[in-house]
Every structure is written in C-alpha cells, then in structure tokens.
Amino acid sequence: MKEKLLKNNTLIIFLLLLIGSSLVSDSFLSGNNLQNLLRQVAPIGLVSIGMFLVILTGGIDLSVGSILAFIGVAFAILSYEVYFAAAIAIVLLLGIGIGAISGYLVAYQRMAPFIATLALMTIVRGAGFLASKGAPISVGEHSAAIMYLGTGSIFGIPVSALLFFGLFIAVFVLLKYHVVGRHIIAIGSNEEAVRLSGISVERTKCLVYIISGFLTALAALMVVGRTGVGSPNIGIGMELDAIAAVVIGGTSLAGGRGSVFFTLLGVFILGMIGNIMNLLDVTAYLQQLIKGIIIILAVLFQKRSI
C-alpha cells in the first residue's frame, strides 16, 4: 500500500489540489476559469513535454524560455513581411534549427547540456532583443488564425489545449510503442550499453533537442495568439517551470525513468497552484516561494519512491 502511494504521489497531489482548490474558491470550477486554466497551461505543457524527453536522456534544456521569446518576436516581425502560412513555417523551422544546434553541441561535440543550452539561452534571448529593439511588437492584422490558436475554442475546449493534448498522446505513443521512444529511455538508463548495441546515441540525443525546440516554437505561437504581441521579455523563467513540472511528475533528473502522463499532471499541478493563488489575490512573490517549496517536496517524494 505504501509503495503504491509513493509511486502515485503525483496523482495524489493533483487530486488533493483539485479538491482543495474547488473548496477554497467558488470560481475555480466555473467554465470560464477552467478555460482560462487550460489556455495558461497549454504553452508550458508543450515546453514541459519537450523538456521531459530531453531529461529522459539525462540532459537538460535551459534555452526554452529564450526560444519562446525569440520565436514570438520573429513571428510578429514576419507577420508584416510574408504570408501567414510562410511565417508559421519559418518560425517552426527556426525552433527546430535552434534545437538542432543544442543537440549538435551536446551529442556530437560532447558539451555538457547545462553549458550548451545556457549559452543558447543567452544568445537567443539577445537575438530577440536585437530584432525587436527591446520593445514588444504587435502581430499583423492578417494573422487572425494565430489569434484563434491562442483564444479560440471548439465545443468549449480551447484550441491550444486540444493541440497540447494531441501532442501529449503522440509522445505517449512514441515512448510506449516506437523504437525511438525505447532508445530515448535506454540512453538515460545506460548510454554506454546503448552505444555498444549499435544504436546511434548521438542521433537520438540530437532528436530530443530538436523536438524540444519544435514544441517550444509551437508554444510561442500559442502565447502570441493569446497576447497579440511578440516580446523579448516573455518566457523568462519558463525553463524552470518546465523542469519543475517534469520533476513533480517523478521523472529522474539522471534520466532513464519517467512518465509523460505524470509530467502532464505536474503541468496541471503548477497551473492550478498559480490559478488558485490568482483567484485568492496572492502576490506573485509568494507564488514563486510556494512553487519552490513544492519542487523540493516533489524531489523528496521521488527519492523515497525509488
């Protein structure tokens, strides 16, 4: 019984938080608030899925917040210069390209993931400030479809949330049923054994950073669609929220062990904490303090469940 509780601590925390939030605020379970919650967690959810795959291989990606800001700025600029579809294609390729650079440095140049992605974090954030001259840029008027991505709904469910859930399912299937998913998990468990078995560790490692860059670019489009602007200041600290969601979900920072489903719950746990504290008018500073405490508790739970 105790082992089951420890193994499912993320689910227990999620359920307790859901019940507690509904008790302390009458507005929490309202349709408008739940829609707002889904729109809030969708971008960080996409980033967290990418971070989850990277961490499964024993890596880390500190550049995601900066990529999100840069992609938002790039799309806002391109929305005035090229057709809508072309702007989306270009920024998604930019996200893939930045992820590929991180993957190349980590996988093929054997650079420590922390150092490689820290450098990319600084470079990409600086590029965003240079491109925007430090100011937010409103998107062009013909980009109504991207606004629909950020604010639209289908049968009462935000479009951004539907996209997030769809990609969550895709990653779940990848890890459970596809050989690439098994390689990702195996590399985090025993990289040398995977290399000796003839599997290209470098290619697989590079792939997870590419996926992370792609998902972060999609998240940036969601944020731009919701706010209507591309800003070099957004996404600061998002890499920490993504890591927190993955850790709360029980994924080992050493790699090789984790669940994308529990990562999904970790995303919603962080989202609900922020949402309920906003409903209760708790200051942003106290919210950061509580998030930090939750991360520590999650790591302690994780150590006990091993």
C-alpha positions in Angstrom: 0.0 0.0 0.0 2.8 2.4 1.0 4.7 1.6 -2.2 1.6 2.4 -4.3 1.1 5.7 -2.6 4.7 6.7 -3.2 4.6 5.5 -6.8 1.5 7.6 -7.4 2.3 10.6 -5.3 1.9 13.0 -8.3 -1.6 11.8 -8.9 -2.4 12.1 -5.2 -1.1 15.6 -5.0 -3.1 16.5 -8.2 -6.3 15.2 -6.7 -5.8 16.8 -3.3 -5.0 20.1 -5.0 -8.1 19.8 -7.3 -10.4 19.2 -4.3 -8.7 21.9 -2.2 -8.9 24.5 -4.9 -12.6 23.8 -5.5 -13.3 24.2 -1.8 -11.4 27.5 -1.2 -12.8 29.2 -4.3 -16.3 29.0 -5.8 -14.9 30.4 -9.1 -12.3 27.6 -9.6 -14.7 25.1 -11.3 -16.5 27.7 -13.3 -16.4 27.2 -17.1 -14.6 30.5 -17.7 -11.9 29.8 -15.1 -11.3 26.2 -16.4 -11.0 27.5 -20.0 -8.5 30.1 -18.7 -6.6 27.4 -16.8 -6.3 25.3 -19.9 -5.1 28.2 -22.0 -2.5 29.0 -19.4 -1.1 25.5 -19.1 -1.1 24.6 -22.8 2.2 26.6 -23.7 4.1 25.5 -20.6 2.7 22.0 -21.2 4.2 21.8 -24.7 7.6 23.1 -23.4 7.4 20.6 -20.5 6.9 17.6 -22.9 10.0 18.6 -24.8 11.9 19.1 -21.5 10.7 15.6 -20.4 12.2 13.9 -23.4 15.5 15.8 -23.0 15.7 14.9 -19.3 14.9 11.2 -20.1 18.2 11.1 -22.0 20.0 12.6 -19.0 20.1 16.1 -20.5 18.6 19.5 -19.7 17.4 22.4 -21.9 17.8 25.8 -20.4 17.2 27.6 -23.7 13.4 27.0 -24.0 12.3 30.3 -22.4 14.6 32.3 -24.7 13.5 30.3 -27.7 9.9 31.1 -26.9 10.6 34.8 -26.7 12.7 34.8 -29.9 10.1 32.9 -31.9 7.3 35.2 -30.7 9.4 38.2 -31.9 10.3 36.6 -35.2 6.6 35.7 -35.9 5.5 39.3 -35.1 8.1 40.7 -37.5 7.4 38.2 -40.2 3.6 38.7 -39.9 4.2 42.1 -41.7 6.6 40.7 -44.3 5.3 37.3 -45.6 2.1 35.3 -45.9 0.7 33.9 -42.7 1.5 30.2 -43.6 5.0 31.2 -44.5 5.5 33.0 -41.3 4.4 29.9 -39.3 6.6 27.6 -41.3 9.7 29.8 -40.9 9.3 30.2 -37.1 8.8 26.4 -36.7 11.9 25.8 -38.7 13.7 28.3 -36.5 12.7 26.4 -33.4 13.8 23.2 -35.0 17.1 24.8 -36.0 17.9 26.1 -32.6 17.1 22.8 -31.0 19.4 21.1 -33.6 22.2 23.4 -32.6 21.8 22.5 -28.9 21.6 18.8 -29.9 24.7 19.0 -32.0 26.7 20.6 -29.2 25.5 18.1 -26.7 25.5 14.9 -28.8 28.3 15.4 -31.3 30.6 17.9 -29.5 30.1 16.2 -26.1 29.4 19.6 -24.5 27.6 19.4 -21.1 23.9 20.0 -21.7 23.8 22.7 -19.0 26.6 24.7 -20.6 25.4 24.2 -24.2 21.8 25.3 -23.5 22.9 28.0 -21.1 24.9 29.5 -24.0 22.0 29.2 -26.4 19.7 30.7 -23.8 21.8 33.9 -23.7 22.4 34.0 -27.4 18.8 33.5 -28.4 17.4 36.0 -25.8 19.9 38.6 -27.0 18.9 38.0 -30.6 15.3 38.6 -29.6 16.2 41.9 -28.0 18.2 42.9 -31.1 15.4 42.0 -33.5 12.7 43.8 -31.5 14.9 46.7 -30.3 13.8 45.7 -26.8 10.1 46.5 -27.4 7.0 44.3 -27.9 5.8 44.0 -31.5 2.1 43.6 -32.3 1.3 40.9 -34.9 0.0 41.9 -38.3 -3.8 42.2 -39.0 -3.8 39.2 -41.4 -2.7 36.9 -38.6 -6.2 36.3 -37.3 -5.7 32.5 -37.4 -2.9 32.6 -34.9 -5.2 34.6 -32.6 -7.7 31.7 -32.9 -5.0 29.3 -31.8 -4.5 31.4 -28.7 -8.1 32.3 -27.8 -10.4 30.1 -29.9 -12.4 27.1 -28.6 -14.0 24.0 -30.0 -17.0 22.7 -28.1 -15.9 24.8 -25.1 -12.3 23.4 -25.1 -9.5 25.9 -26.0 -7.8 25.1 -29.3 -4.4 25.4 -27.7 -5.4 22.8 -25.1 -6.6 20.4 -27.8 -3.3 20.8 -29.6 -1.4 20.2 -26.4 -3.4 17.0 -25.5 -2.9 15.7 -29.1 0.9 16.1 -28.9 0.9 14.6 -25.4 -0.8 11.5 -26.8 1.7 11.4 -29.7 4.6 11.4 -27.3 3.0 8.8 -25.1 2.6 6.5 -28.2 6.2 7.3 -29.2 7.6 6.2 -25.9 5.4 3.2 -25.4 5.2 1.7 -28.9 8.0 3.1 -31.1 11.6 2.0 -31.2 12.8 5.6 -31.0 11.0 6.0 -27.7 12.7 2.9 -26.3 16.0 4.3 -27.4 15.4 7.6 -25.6 14.6 5.8 -22.3 17.5 3.4 -22.8 20.1 6.2 -23.3 19.1 7.7 -20.0 19.4 4.4 -18.2 22.7 3.2 -19.7 24.2 5.3 -22.5 27.3 3.1 -23.0 25.2 -0.1 -23.3 23.1 1.5 -25.9 26.1 2.6 -27.9 27.7 -0.8 -27.7 24.5 -2.3 -29.1 25.0 -0.3 -32.3 22.3 2.3 -31.7 23.2 5.9 -32.7 23.2 7.7 -29.3 24.2 11.0 -30.9 21.3 10.9 -33.4 18.8 10.1 -30.7 20.1 12.8 -28.4 20.0 15.4 -31.1 16.5 14.4 -31.9 15.1 15.1 -28.5 16.6 18.6 -28.5 15.1 19.2 -32.0 11.7 18.0 -30.6 12.1 20.4 -27.7 12.8 23.3 -30.0 9.8 22.5 -32.2 7.4 22.2 -29.3 8.7 25.4 -27.8 8.1 27.2 -31.1 4.5 25.9 -31.1 4.2 27.2 -27.5 5.4 30.6 -28.7 2.7 30.7 -31.3 0.1 29.9 -28.7 1.4 32.8 -26.5 1.5 35.2 -29.4 -2.0 34.1 -30.3 -3.2 34.8 -26.8 -1.5 38.2 -26.3 -1.3 39.5 -29.8 2.3 40.6 -29.4 5.8 39.2 -29.7 8.0 40.3 -26.8 11.7 39.6 -26.0 10.7 39.7 -22.3 8.3 36.7 -22.2 9.4 33.2 -21.2 11.8 34.4 -18.5 11.9 31.5 -16.0 9.9 29.2 -18.2 12.7 26.7 -18.3 12.5 26.4 -14.5 8.7 25.9 -14.6 9.1 23.2 -17.3 11.8 21.4 -15.2 9.6 21.8 -12.1 6.7 20.1 -13.9 8.9 17.2 -15.1 10.4 16.8 -11.6 7.0 17.0 -9.9 5.9 14.3 -12.3 8.5 12.0 -10.8 11.0 11.9 -13.7 14.6 11.3 -12.6 16.9 14.1 -13.4 19.6 11.5 -14.0 17.5 10.2 -17.0 16.0 6.8 -17.9 13.0 6.9 -15.7 9.8 9.0 -16.0 6.2 9.1 -17.2 4.8 11.6 -19.7 1.4 11.2 -18.0 2.8 12.2 -14.7 4.5 15.1 -16.4 1.1 16.2 -17.7 -0.1 16.1 -14.1 2.9 18.1 -13.0 2.0 20.8 -15.5 -1.6 20.9 -14.2 -0.4 21.0 -10.6 1.8 24.0 -11.3 -1.0 25.6 -13.3 -3.6 25.0 -10.6 -1.3 26.5 -8.0 -0.9 29.7 -10.0 -4.6 29.8 -10.9 -6.0 29.4 -7.4 -3.5 31.9 -5.9 -4.5 34.4 -8.6 -8.2 33.8 -7.6 -7.2 34.4 -4.0 -5.2 37.5 -4.9 -1.9 36.0 -3.6 1.1 38.1 -4.7 3.4 36.9 -7.4 6.4 36.8 -5.0 4.6 34.4 -2.7 3.6 32.2 -5.6 7.3 31.8 -6.5 8.1 30.8 -2.9 5.3 28.2 -2.9 6.5 26.8 -6.2 10.0 26.4 -4.9 8.7 24.5 -1.8 6.7 22.2 -4.0 9.7 21.4 -6.1 11.7 20.4 -3.0 8.9 18.3 -1.7 8.5 16.6 -5.1 12.2 15.7 -5.2 12.0 14.2 -1.7 8.9 12.1 -2.7 10.8 11.0 -5.8 13.8 9.8 -3.7 11.5 7.9 -1.4 9.8 6.1 -4.3 13.0 4.8 -5.8 
